[in-house]
Amino acid sequence: MTFAVRTALCLLLSLAPLQVRAQDTDQDGDRTVMVAPDDAEMAAAIAKARSSLDDFLALSDAPPPGADKFKLKVMVVDGNVTEHFWVIPFKRTATGFVGILANEPELVRNVVFGQDIEFTRDDISDWGYTRDGHQVGSFTVCVMFKKMSKEEADYMRSQYGFDC
């Protein structure tokens, strides 16, 4: 991977600025992109993920053959800064969810990589899983590809099985 691509893969997607990650626990493949808080495409992607969350959760409870790596993207607020992280694995609790933060924070300081975090449904901004080697869901990542160079987006698609 070239230095430019590696550097680009370390950028951050920020909600206020909006911060969203492209990949999960592979820190070398983690891609962050800055997105304006009023970005219509990102807002639509988050709305799509939230509207289909119940179906995703049902599927994660009883995965079909070939499906694995179920993950949730969760927003973490620290003062006036918001950052979004993949949480892998996750499980439901009586009051919401708990899981392991799968990305290294870049802006927020109230969480660390590998930490167990508790969150509610309202904190979820995306979901995803792998089925037969292809990513399903990850709606915010598909928006991020439009904000990356063609080289960066093609690399992420080929390395991680994204079809968008």
C-alpha positions as CSV (number, residue, x, y, z in Angstrom):
1,M,0.0,0.0,0.0
2,T,1.4,3.4,-0.9
3,F,2.2,6.0,1.7
4,A,-0.6,8.3,0.2
5,V,-3.2,5.5,0.5
6,R,-2.0,4.5,4.0
7,T,-2.2,8.2,5.1
8,A,-5.6,8.6,3.6
9,L,-6.8,5.4,5.3
10,C,-5.9,7.1,8.6
11,L,-8.2,10.1,8.1
12,L,-11.3,10.5,10.2
13,L,-15.0,10.9,9.3
14,S,-16.4,13.3,11.8
15,L,-20.1,14.1,12.7
16,A,-19.6,17.4,14.3
17,P,-17.5,17.0,12.3
18,L,-19.2,13.5,11.8
19,Q,-16.7,10.7,12.5
20,V,-17.4,7.4,10.9
21,R,-15.1,4.5,10.2
22,A,-15.0,2.4,7.1
23,Q,-13.6,-0.9,8.5
24,D,-13.7,-2.8,11.7
25,T,-11.0,-4.4,13.8
26,D,-8.3,-4.3,11.1
27,Q,-6.6,-1.0,12.2
28,D,-4.5,-0.9,9.0
29,G,-7.7,-1.0,6.9
30,D,-9.5,1.6,9.1
31,R,-10.5,4.5,6.9
32,T,-11.8,7.8,8.3
33,V,-13.3,10.6,6.3
34,M,-14.4,14.0,7.4
35,V,-18.1,14.6,6.7
36,A,-20.1,17.8,7.4
37,P,-22.8,17.4,10.1
38,D,-25.5,18.3,7.6
39,D,-24.4,15.9,4.9
40,A,-27.6,14.6,3.3
41,E,-26.2,11.3,1.9
42,M,-24.7,10.4,5.3
43,A,-27.9,11.3,7.1
44,A,-29.9,9.1,4.6
45,A,-27.4,6.2,5.2
46,I,-27.8,6.4,8.9
47,A,-31.6,6.6,8.6
48,K,-31.5,3.5,6.3
49,A,-29.4,1.6,8.9
50,R,-31.6,2.6,11.7
51,S,-34.9,1.7,9.9
52,S,-33.6,-1.8,9.1
53,L,-31.9,-2.4,12.5
54,D,-34.6,-4.8,13.8
55,D,-34.1,-7.1,10.8
56,F,-30.3,-7.0,11.3
57,L,-30.6,-7.8,15.0
58,A,-32.9,-10.8,14.2
59,L,-30.4,-12.0,11.6
60,S,-27.5,-11.6,14.1
61,D,-29.5,-13.7,16.6
62,A,-29.8,-16.6,14.1
63,P,-27.1,-16.2,11.4
64,P,-27.7,-18.0,8.1
65,P,-24.9,-20.2,6.7
66,G,-22.0,-18.1,5.4
67,A,-22.8,-15.0,7.5
68,D,-20.5,-13.7,10.2
69,K,-18.6,-10.7,11.6
70,F,-21.8,-9.0,12.8
71,K,-21.0,-5.4,13.9
72,L,-22.7,-2.2,15.0
73,K,-21.5,1.3,14.4
74,V,-22.0,3.4,17.5
75,M,-21.6,7.2,18.1
76,V,-19.6,8.3,21.1
77,V,-20.0,11.8,22.3
78,D,-17.3,13.5,24.3
79,G,-18.2,17.1,25.1
80,N,-18.9,18.7,21.8
81,V,-17.1,16.1,19.7
82,T,-18.8,13.0,18.2
83,E,-17.0,10.0,16.7
84,H,-18.5,6.8,15.3
85,F,-16.9,3.4,15.9
86,W,-17.5,-0.2,15.0
87,V,-18.4,-2.4,18.0
88,I,-17.4,-6.1,17.6
89,P,-18.7,-8.3,19.1
90,F,-21.8,-6.9,20.6
91,K,-24.7,-8.3,22.6
92,R,-28.0,-7.1,23.9
93,T,-28.6,-6.2,27.5
94,A,-31.6,-5.3,29.6
95,T,-31.0,-1.6,28.9
96,G,-29.5,-1.7,25.4
97,F,-26.2,-3.2,24.2
98,V,-22.6,-3.8,25.2
99,G,-19.7,-4.5,23.0
100,I,-16.0,-4.0,22.3
101,L,-14.8,-0.8,20.7
102,A,-13.0,-1.9,17.5
103,N,-11.3,1.3,16.4
104,E,-8.7,3.6,17.9
105,P,-10.3,7.0,18.8
106,E,-8.9,10.0,17.1
107,L,-11.0,12.8,18.5
108,V,-12.9,11.6,21.6
109,R,-11.0,10.9,24.8
110,N,-13.6,9.2,26.9
111,V,-13.1,5.7,25.3
112,V,-10.2,3.6,24.2
113,F,-9.7,0.8,21.6
114,G,-10.7,-2.6,23.0
115,Q,-12.9,-1.1,25.7
116,D,-16.2,-2.6,26.6
117,I,-18.8,0.1,26.0
118,E,-22.5,0.2,26.8
119,F,-24.8,2.0,24.4
120,T,-28.5,2.3,23.4
121,R,-30.3,1.9,20.2
122,D,-30.2,5.7,19.8
123,D,-26.4,5.6,19.6
124,I,-26.4,3.1,16.7
125,S,-25.6,4.8,13.3
126,D,-24.9,1.7,11.1
127,W,-24.7,-2.1,11.1
128,G,-23.0,-4.7,8.9
129,Y,-21.9,-8.2,8.5
130,T,-20.1,-10.4,6.0
131,R,-22.0,-13.0,4.0
132,D,-20.0,-15.3,1.7
133,G,-17.1,-12.8,1.7
134,H,-19.2,-9.8,0.8
135,Q,-20.2,-6.9,3.1
136,V,-23.9,-6.5,3.8
137,G,-25.1,-3.2,5.3
138,S,-22.4,-0.8,6.2
139,F,-24.4,2.0,4.6
140,T,-22.2,4.8,5.9
141,V,-19.2,3.2,4.4
142,C,-20.8,3.3,0.9
143,V,-21.3,7.0,1.4
144,M,-17.6,7.4,2.4
145,F,-16.5,5.7,-0.8
146,K,-18.0,8.7,-2.7
147,K,-15.7,11.0,-0.7
148,M,-12.5,9.0,-1.3
149,S,-10.3,8.9,-4.3
150,K,-11.1,6.2,-6.8
151,E,-7.9,4.4,-5.8
152,E,-8.8,4.4,-2.1
153,A,-12.4,3.3,-2.7
154,D,-11.3,0.5,-5.1
155,Y,-8.7,-0.7,-2.5
156,M,-11.3,-0.8,0.2
157,R,-13.8,-2.6,-2.0
158,S,-11.2,-5.2,-3.1
159,Q,-9.7,-5.8,0.4
160,Y,-13.0,-6.0,2.4
161,G,-15.7,-7.2,0.0
162,F,-17.8,-4.1,-0.3
163,D,-20.1,-4.1,-3.3
164,C,-21.2,-0.5,-3.2
